[in-house]
Amino acid sequence: MTVARAHALYMIAVRQGRATTARKPNKPRTIKDKLDIFKRDIEPSLGSRVIYDIVESDLTALIEAKGKVAKVRANRLAGELKVFFAWAASLRGQEVGLTTNPSIRLGDLKFPETPRIRKLSHQELAWFLQALAEEARDVQRGMLLWQLTAARISEVVEARSDEIQDGIWTIPASRTKNSNAHSIALGPWGLLLIRSNHEWVLPADRVEGPKTSIWYHARDRVKARMEQIAGHPIEQFTPHDFRRTARSNTKRLKVDFETAEAMLNHVKRGLERTYDQYEFDEEKRDWFHRWEQEVIAIAIKAGVADALGVPPPVVPNPRRAMRTNKLKFRLAPTHQRARASNHA
C-alpha cells in the first residue's frame, strides 16, 4: 500500500463525502485543490513510499522545505497531510488500515501568514485599463469581468452561458466558496462582456472547456505595460485584489455595510445568518450598476473606452419623456393635478 495508492482511495472518499467527520460531498474546487497539492507537493517525494513506513519526520521535512519558498502553500500542505493521514488511520479509511497517524502534531509547524491588503487606486485602474486595451478581446472580457463583478477568478473563468438569465448572472452554490448561490445584476457593459455563443462564457481555444490557464500570464503582460505607462514599478496584484478594490470603494460611493457584504457574497454572522434571509437583490443591482459607471468614467478619462468595448450611453427620448409625464399627470389624483397646474 503506497502513499499514491492510499491517496487514490482517499480521493474516492473525498468525492463521496467520507473523508472527514463532516460527511458531506466536496465541491469540484476543493477536489481540484487536493489533487493539485498531492501532485505538486506530496507525490514527488512520498508517492512511491509504503504508507506504513511514513513517520512524522518525513512529513515535517516536506513541510519545512516548502516553507522556505512558499509559506502559505506550506500551511496548506500541512493541513492536507493532516486530513489525509487522519482519514487513513480512521475507520473511514479502513481500506488503508494505518495504525499510527504521523500527522497529529503538524499543526505546530504553521507558518505566520501576512494578510493581503492590496487594492488598486483609481490611477492604477486607469493604467490597468490602458494596458488591457492591447490584449485580445477574450482576455479583455475576462479581466474586465473581474473588475466589474468583484467575483472570484474561478467564478468568472468557469462561468457558463446558461447562468445568465434576464440580465442576471447567478453563480450556482456548487461554484461559490461558501456554497451559497450569488446573483450579480450586470449593467450594459457587463452584459456585453459576458455574452457568449458558446457553452462557456470564456471558452478554451483548443480543448472543450473554459479558458483557465492563461490568466496569470496575461496579468503579467498587463502589469508590464502598466509600468511602462506609469514610468515606475507597480506593486504586484492578483485577480482577488479586484474584489478588495471594489469593496474598498463602497463607502465612498455611499453603500451601506450589509449591501457591500452581500455584493461579495459574504455570509451573515450569528443569529442574523439564521433568521435574516433578505437577499439585498435591489441594493446589489444598484451597486453593480453604480460601480460599472465608475469604471466606465475611468476608461473614458483614460481614452480607452472604445478599445474596451464600452457601449455608448443611452440618450433619453425627450418626446417619450414628455408623453410619459403627461400620462402621469392625467392619472394623478385631482388635488395633485391642481397643485401641479398652480405651480406651473
C-alpha positions in Angstrom: 0.0 0.0 0.0 2.0 3.0 -1.3 1.1 6.6 -0.4 -0.1 7.1 -4.0 -2.4 4.1 -3.8 -3.7 5.2 -0.4 -4.3 8.7 -1.8 -6.3 7.3 -4.7 -8.6 5.6 -2.2 -8.7 8.8 -0.2 -9.9 10.8 -3.2 -12.7 8.4 -3.7 -13.8 9.1 -0.2 -13.4 12.8 -0.8 -15.8 12.7 -3.8 -18.3 10.7 -1.7 -18.1 12.9 1.3 -16.4 10.2 3.6 -13.0 11.9 4.0 -13.9 13.9 7.2 -16.3 13.7 10.1 -18.4 16.4 8.4 -19.6 13.7 5.9 -20.6 16.0 3.1 -19.6 15.9 -0.6 -16.8 18.2 -1.5 -17.1 20.8 -4.2 -15.2 20.4 -7.5 -12.9 23.3 -6.5 -11.9 21.5 -3.2 -11.3 18.2 -5.1 -9.1 20.0 -7.6 -7.1 21.8 -4.8 -6.5 18.4 -3.0 -5.3 16.8 -6.3 -3.0 19.8 -7.0 -1.4 19.6 -3.6 -0.8 15.9 -4.0 0.7 16.0 -7.5 2.8 19.1 -6.8 4.0 18.6 -3.2 3.4 15.0 -2.0 3.7 12.6 -4.8 7.2 13.5 -6.0 8.7 12.8 -2.5 6.4 10.2 -0.9 4.2 8.8 -3.7 6.1 5.6 -4.1 6.8 5.0 -0.4 4.9 2.4 1.6 2.4 4.4 3.7 3.0 2.3 6.8 6.7 3.4 6.8 5.9 7.1 6.8 6.9 8.8 10.1 6.5 12.3 11.4 10.0 13.4 10.4 9.2 12.6 6.7 6.2 14.9 6.8 7.9 17.7 8.8 10.8 17.7 6.3 8.4 18.0 3.4 6.6 21.0 5.0 9.7 22.8 6.2 11.2 22.5 2.7 8.1 24.0 1.2 8.0 26.8 3.8 11.4 28.0 2.6 9.9 29.0 -0.7 6.1 29.4 -0.1 4.9 29.7 3.5 1.2 29.9 2.6 1.4 26.8 0.4 3.4 25.0 3.2 0.4 25.7 5.6 -2.0 24.3 3.0 0.2 21.3 2.6 0.3 20.7 6.3 -3.5 20.9 6.5 -4.0 18.5 3.7 -1.5 16.0 5.1 -3.3 16.1 8.4 -6.7 15.3 6.7 -5.3 12.6 4.5 -3.4 10.7 7.2 -6.2 11.2 9.7 -8.6 9.5 7.2 -6.1 6.7 6.6 -5.8 6.0 10.3 -9.6 6.1 11.0 -12.4 3.7 10.4 -13.4 5.8 7.4 -10.1 4.8 5.8 -10.1 1.2 6.9 -9.2 0.2 3.3 -5.7 1.5 4.2 -5.7 0.4 7.8 -3.0 2.8 9.1 -2.4 2.0 12.8 -0.4 5.1 13.7 -1.1 8.7 12.4 2.2 10.5 11.9 0.5 13.9 11.1 -1.0 14.6 14.6 1.4 17.4 15.5 1.8 19.0 12.1 -0.3 22.0 13.2 2.6 23.1 15.4 4.5 23.9 12.2 2.1 26.6 10.9 4.0 29.5 9.3 2.8 33.1 10.0 0.8 34.5 7.1 0.6 38.2 6.3 -2.9 39.1 5.2 -3.1 40.7 1.8 -4.3 44.3 1.8 -3.5 45.2 -1.8 -6.1 47.3 -3.6 -5.7 49.3 -6.8 -6.1 53.1 -6.8 -8.1 54.9 -9.4 -4.8 55.9 -11.1 -3.7 52.3 -11.1 -7.1 51.3 -12.5 -6.7 53.8 -15.3 -3.2 52.3 -16.1 -4.7 48.8 -15.9 -7.4 49.7 -18.5 -4.9 51.4 -20.8 -2.7 48.3 -20.6 -5.6 45.9 -21.0 -6.7 47.7 -24.2 -3.8 46.0 -26.1 -4.9 42.4 -25.2 -7.0 40.1 -27.2 -10.8 40.5 -26.8 -11.4 37.4 -24.7 -8.6 38.4 -22.3 -10.2 41.9 -22.0 -13.6 40.3 -21.3 -12.3 38.1 -18.5 -10.2 40.7 -16.7 -12.9 43.4 -17.0 -15.4 41.0 -15.5 -13.1 40.5 -12.5 -13.2 44.3 -12.1 -16.9 44.9 -12.7 -18.4 41.9 -10.8 -15.9 41.6 -7.9 -16.3 37.8 -8.3 -13.5 35.3 -7.6 -11.4 34.4 -10.6 -12.6 30.8 -10.6 -16.2 32.0 -10.6 -15.5 34.2 -13.7 -13.4 31.9 -15.8 -15.6 28.9 -15.2 -18.9 30.7 -15.9 -21.4 29.0 -18.2 -23.7 30.9 -20.6 -26.8 29.3 -19.1 -26.0 31.0 -15.7 -27.1 34.4 -17.3 -30.8 34.9 -17.4 -32.7 38.3 -17.9 -29.5 40.3 -17.3 -28.7 38.5 -14.0 -25.6 36.3 -13.7 -26.3 33.7 -11.0 -23.3 31.8 -9.8 -24.6 28.4 -8.5 -23.9 27.2 -5.0 -21.7 24.5 -6.3 -19.2 27.1 -7.6 -19.1 29.5 -4.7 -16.7 29.3 -1.8 -19.5 29.4 0.9 -21.9 27.2 -1.1 -24.5 30.0 -1.3 -25.7 31.0 -4.8 -24.8 34.5 -5.7 -26.7 36.8 -8.2 -25.0 39.7 -9.9 -27.1 42.2 -11.8 -25.0 43.2 -14.8 -25.0 46.7 -16.4 -25.0 47.3 -20.1 -21.2 46.9 -20.4 -21.1 43.8 -18.2 -23.8 42.2 -20.3 -21.8 42.8 -23.5 -18.7 41.3 -21.9 -20.4 38.2 -20.6 -22.3 37.4 -23.8 -21.1 34.2 -25.5 -22.3 31.9 -28.3 -20.6 29.0 -26.5 -21.5 26.8 -23.6 -18.7 28.6 -21.7 -18.6 32.4 -21.3 -14.8 32.2 -21.9 -14.2 29.0 -23.9 -10.8 27.5 -24.3 -9.2 27.7 -27.8 -8.1 24.1 -28.3 -9.9 21.9 -25.8 -13.5 21.6 -24.7 -14.0 23.6 -21.5 -13.3 27.1 -20.1 -10.2 29.2 -20.7 -8.4 28.5 -17.3 -4.7 28.6 -17.8 -3.8 31.9 -19.4 -4.8 34.5 -16.8 -1.7 34.9 -14.7 0.4 35.2 -17.8 -2.0 37.8 -19.1 -1.8 39.6 -15.7 2.0 39.7 -16.0 1.8 41.2 -19.5 -0.7 43.9 -18.4 1.4 44.8 -15.4 4.5 45.2 -17.5 2.6 47.6 -19.8 1.2 49.4 -16.7 4.8 50.1 -15.5 5.7 51.4 -19.0 2.8 53.8 -18.9 3.4 54.9 -15.3 7.2 55.1 -15.7 7.9 53.3 -12.5 7.4 49.8 -10.9 3.9 48.8 -9.7 3.2 46.6 -6.8 2.1 43.1 -7.8 -1.6 42.4 -7.8 -3.8 39.3 -8.1 -7.3 38.8 -9.5 -8.6 38.7 -6.0 -7.3 42.2 -5.3 -10.0 43.5 -7.7 -12.6 42.2 -5.1 -10.8 44.2 -2.4 -10.7 47.2 -4.7 -14.4 47.1 -5.3 -15.2 46.6 -1.6 -12.9 49.4 -0.6 -14.9 51.8 -2.8 -18.3 51.0 -1.3 -18.2 53.6 1.5 -17.0 56.3 -0.8 -20.0 55.5 -3.1 -22.4 55.6 -0.2 -23.1 51.9 0.0 -24.1 50.5 3.4 -22.2 47.7 5.1 -24.9 45.0 4.6 -25.1 45.7 0.8 -21.3 45.7 0.5 -21.0 42.3 2.2 -23.9 40.9 0.0 -22.1 42.2 -3.1 -19.2 40.0 -2.3 -21.4 37.1 -1.3 -20.1 37.1 2.3 -22.3 35.1 4.7 -24.1 36.8 7.5 -22.9 36.0 11.1 -24.5 34.7 14.2 -28.3 34.6 14.5 -28.6 37.0 11.6 -27.4 34.2 9.4 -30.2 32.0 10.6 -33.1 34.5 10.8 -32.4 37.3 8.3 -32.9 35.8 4.8 -33.2 39.1 3.0 -31.2 38.8 -0.3 -30.4 42.5 -1.0 -31.2 42.0 -4.7 -32.3 45.5 -5.4 -29.5 47.1 -3.4 -26.9 44.9 -5.1 -28.3 45.8 -8.5 -27.9 49.5 -7.7 -24.3 48.9 -6.5 -23.1 46.9 -9.5 -24.6 49.4 -11.9 -23.0 52.3 -10.0 -19.6 50.6 -9.9 -19.8 49.9 -13.7 -20.4 53.6 -14.3 -17.4 54.4 -12.1 -15.1 52.1 -14.1 -16.6 53.5 -17.4 -15.7 57.0 -16.3 -12.1 55.9 -15.6 -12.0 54.2 -19.1 -13.3 57.4 -20.8 -10.8 59.6 -19.0 -8.0 57.2 -19.9 -9.1 57.3 -23.6 -9.7 53.6 -23.9 -13.5 53.3 -23.7 -13.8 52.4 -27.4 -10.9 49.9 -27.4 -12.5 48.1 -24.4 -16.0 48.0 -26.0 -17.8 50.4 -23.6 -21.3 50.8 -25.0 -22.5 54.3 -25.8 -24.7 56.0 -23.2 -28.4 55.7 -23.7 -29.8 59.1 -24.7 -33.4 59.6 -23.4 -36.0 60.5 -25.9 -37.4 63.9 -24.9 -40.7 63.3 -26.7 -41.2 60.0 -24.9 -40.4 61.6 -21.6 -42.9 64.4 -22.3 -45.7 61.8 -23.2 -44.9 59.9 -20.0 -45.1 63.0 -17.9 -48.5 63.9 -19.5 -49.8 60.4 -18.8 -48.7 60.6 -15.2 -50.5 63.9 -14.9 -53.7 62.5 -16.3 -53.6 59.5 -13.9 -52.7 61.6 -10.8 -55.4 62.4 -8.3 -57.4 65.6 -8.9 -55.7 67.5 -5.9 -52.2 66.6 -7.2 -53.1 67.8 -10.7 -54.4 71.1 -9.3 -51.2 71.7 -7.3 -49.1 70.9 -10.4 -51.1 73.4 -12.5 -50.9 76.1 -9.9 -47.1 75.6 -9.6 -46.8 75.8 -13.4 
